[in-house]
């Protein structure tokens, strides 16, 4: 499921304005003339600005207070809600009718129902799940979207990790269902503690040892042939974690330094 074209346009416009404002305040990637020019930057640079915002979320309130783009109250409320964003590492786990399920990779399993922007998750990362990614989840008009940037590793998961993820998914649904809006409701303390104990024990003692996935702690740049949605020969390795940065703009999707085209 995708956002409507009008909603996608609104989301990208507001997000560009905020991120350009952050860069103006902190000069993360130098002087950028305007929001459109910021959106044209390579994804690696925009990821750096994202990191700067994550370190100082008060910039969101400052943007709303100053309102440099003279936004409406409704639009300002959307931006202000991004203070409830969730960032981190997630497993792109399962496509359901209305959203893609992303599993939090932390100690406590949380399943988020995330709506894609202008391209489906399958178009972006391929049909084979699960995949692991780092991104930022944002509330938007009662749903959850991501910020247009996905970065992660091209890893093949073995049976052990897949079973662990299925178990985490079941426990996440039992604790609070699939989360489809932010901020997230508090998790019951008893459930949270017991889930953390189970996860810690399983992860430290058996999960990775029993898996047939091959993970290298030193990632290498991935090369992707997005036209054919398969990895190019330079990215076909039997062993290793392939680091990738993918980005999405309204109306187009590209890879790496070509994301601004």
N, C-alpha and C positions, 0 to 999 in steps of 0.2 A: 504494500500500500504506500502511495506517495501523497505528499501534500498537494493541494490544488495549485495550479499555476499562480493564482493570485496570492495564496498564502506563502508559497515558495519565494515569490518576488519580495513580499513584505519581510520575510525572515532574513533573506540575504541583505536587503537594504539596511535593516536595523543592525544586523551583525557587523556589516562593513563600517557603519557609522561608529559603533562602539569600539571596534578594534583600532580604527584609525585614531580615535580619541585617545586610547591607551598609548598608542605609539607616539602621539604628539606629546603626551605628558612625560613619558619615560625615555623617549628617543632610543627605542630598542634596536631598530633597523635604520636609523638615520631619518633624514627629512623626506617625508612622503607627501606629495601635494594635496591629495584628497582621498576620500573613501574609495573611489573607483580605481585610483592608482594603487591604493593599498591592496585591493582585491586582485590586482594584476601581478603582485609580487610572487616569487616562487614559494611553494608551500613550506619549505624549510624555514624561511624567514617569518612567515605568518605563524608557524608553530612557536617560534621564539616569543612573539608578541602574546600569543595565547598563554605561554608559561608565565610571562610577566603579569598578566591579569590574574592568573590563578594565585600568584603570590600576594596580590593586593586587590581583593574583591571589592574593597571600598571604592575603587574607581568606578564601579557601576553606579553607585549612589551619587558620586560626584558628577558623572555624565548626566544623570537624570536631573540633578539640581541645576546644572548649568544649561542643559538642553541646547547645545550649540547648533543643532540642526532644526530647531523649532518644531519638534515633533508634537503630535497630539497627545492628550492625556492617555488615551487608549494605547498608543504606541509606547509611551513612556512606561506604562504599567507592564507591558511585555518585557521591556529591557530590564526593569527593576526585578522582575521575577527570576531573571538569570542569576541572581544572587544565590538561588537554590540549585545551581548546576551541580552535576556529579561528574568528577573527572577520575580517570584511572585506567586500569587494564580490565578488559572484558573479553569473554568468549562469545563470539557471534555464533549462537547455538542452534536456533530453530526458527524457521519461517512459519508464522501462523497467518491467518487470513488478514488480520488488520495491522500486523506489525511483525518486526523481527525481534526475537527474544535475545537479549544480551545478558549474559550471566556475569555478575561481579566476580572478579578473580580473587577477592579478599577472603578473610577467614569466615565471614558470615555470608552464606549464599543469598543473593538478591537477584531476582529475575526482572529485568526491565523490558517492557514492550515499547520498541522504538520505531517510529515512523520515518521512512526514508524521505529524502528531499526531492530531487528531480530525477534521480536514477535509483533503481532498486539495489539492494545490497548484493543481489546475485550479479547484477551488471558491474558492480564495483569490485567485488572480491571473488567472484566465481560461485559455482553451485555447490561446492564441496564443503560441508560443515562438519565439525566446528572449526572456526578460525579464531585466532587471538589478535586483539587490536587494542591500541590505546586511543582514546577519544574523550570528548566532553559531551555529556548529555545535558540538554537544556529543556526547560518547560516552554511550551508554545501553544497557546490557545487550548489548554486543557489536555494536551498530549505531550509526548516526549519525542524530541528530535535530537540529532547530534549536530555538532557545529560545522560540518562540512569537511572536516579533516579526519582521516583514519590513518594511523601509523601502527605498525606492528611487525609480525613475523610470519613468514610462510613456512609453517611447521606441519608435518604429518603426525596426527595423533594416533597412538596405538590403543588397543582394546582397554588397557588399564585406566588410562586417563578418560576415555569415553565413558566407561562405567562410572567413574568418579563424578563426571559432569552430569550424567543422568541422575545420579543420586543427589547431587547438589540441586538440580532443577526440581526434583520432587520435594526436597526439604524446603526450598524457597517458596514453592507454591503452598506448602502446608503452613508455613509461618505466616505469610501475608499475601499469598497469591502473586499474580504478575503485576508489577507496579507499572501503571500507565500514565501517571501524572506526578509532578514534583511540586512541593517537597514531599519526600517519602514519610509515611507515618512511622512512629517509633516501633521498633521490634520488641516483643515481650522479652524481658530480661532473662527468664529461665530458658526460653527457647534459644536465645542468642548465646548464652554461656554453653549450653549443651552442644549446640551446633559448632561452636568454636572448638570445643574439645574433640568432637568427632573429626572435624576437618583437619586439625593439627596432627592428630594421631595418624590418620590415613595418609596425609601428605608426607609426613616425615618418615614413615615406616614402610609404606608399600606402594603408593601410587606411581611415583616416578620409576621405582625399581622394577615394577611389573610391566611398565609400558614398553612398547616397541618403537615409540617415537624417538627420533634422534634430534637432540637439541644441543647446539653449540653456544656457549656463553658469549662468544664474540660474534655479533651479527655482521653481515656483509651486505652491501647495497644490492637490492634486487633490480633486475631488468625485466620489464614486462612488455609484452606485445598486447596492448589493450584491444587492438582491432580484432584479434582472434581470441582474446580473453584466455590466453595461455601464457605460461612463462617462456621467455626466449631461451635459446640454448645456453646463453651465458648465465642464466639463473637456474639451470637444471643441474642441481647438485644432489648427490646422494646423502650428504651430511652437512648440517649447518643450519643456522637460523638466518633467513633472508630478511633484512630490514627493508620495509617499504614505507613510503609516504604517499598516500593517495588523497586527492582533494576533489571537491565538487563545487562548481559554480552553478548559478541559475542558468539553465539552458545548455550546459556543456560539462563534460568530465574529462580530465586528462591526468597524466601521471608526471610526478617529479617536477623538473624544471619547466615542463611544458604546461603546467597547470594554469598559467596566466594567459594562455592563448585563447 
